[in-house]
Amino acid sequence: MSIEDLRLEYARGALDESDVALDPFTQFNKWLDEAIKAQVREPTAMTVATIDPDGTPSARIALLKGVDQSGFVFFTNYDSRKGRAIAANPRVALCFWWGELERQVRIEGVASKVSDDESARYFATRPRASQLGAWASPQSSPVRDRAELEKRLADAKARYGEGPIERPPHWGGYRVAPNRFEFWHGRQSRLHDRIAYLPHGPVWRTERLGP
């Protein structure tokens, strides 16, 4: 079968201006809760899109680790490609895709580092193997082969033994403060529902977009 012939007909529901919450964070949390209850695989997985210093766009999947009225939080290596991109241009975009529910959420905003205390608190909750991995991986930088990674991991294990593992100074969180939301719900005949939230003084206004 040609990939041109692959398509789904969306028919699980609809999204109307009268259905959405006045506050986009409330609407997002409602949809996230429904994705979790529906046992969507990796419901907190999101595409994080950045712009490299030379203007090249770049995107990858990361996991959402916190959300409140101040923004969306994820953690990574500050020296990674996305970390370097954010340092040069903090404007980013996030995209959540919950295919089982035929829903997508797009968010645009500005990223900034969370406090060292917040990064340390989250790092302390990570599995020990993940903590060691943060020390072992030179994220986004070239490595000779898998054996080099395994050696770096062995070195980290030897360094910390059975004791507590401190947070690497190059590892921590970002908070994306949104300035635009878009909620998408699949509909039949590709006439999908798209509701955007835009800042309007101290509140948000909504508008319907063409599919």
SULGIBEL-V478887 format. One record per run of one state. SS is the DSSP state (helix for helix, strand for strand, loop for the rest). FROM is the first residue (numbers start at 0). TO is the last residue. Records with the same first field share a line. If there is no record, write none. Layout:
SS=FROM-TO + FROM-TO
//
This chain:
loop=0-1 + 5-22 + 37-43 + 51-55 + 63-64 + 68-69 + 77-79 + 88-89 + 101-101 + 113-114 + 125-126 + 136-144 + 160-169 + 185-186 + 190-191 + 200-201 + 208-210
helix=2-4 + 23-36 + 80-87 + 98-100 + 115-124 + 127-135 + 145-159 + 187-189
strand=44-50 + 56-62 + 65-67 + 70-76 + 90-97 + 102-112 + 170-184 + 192-199 + 202-207
//
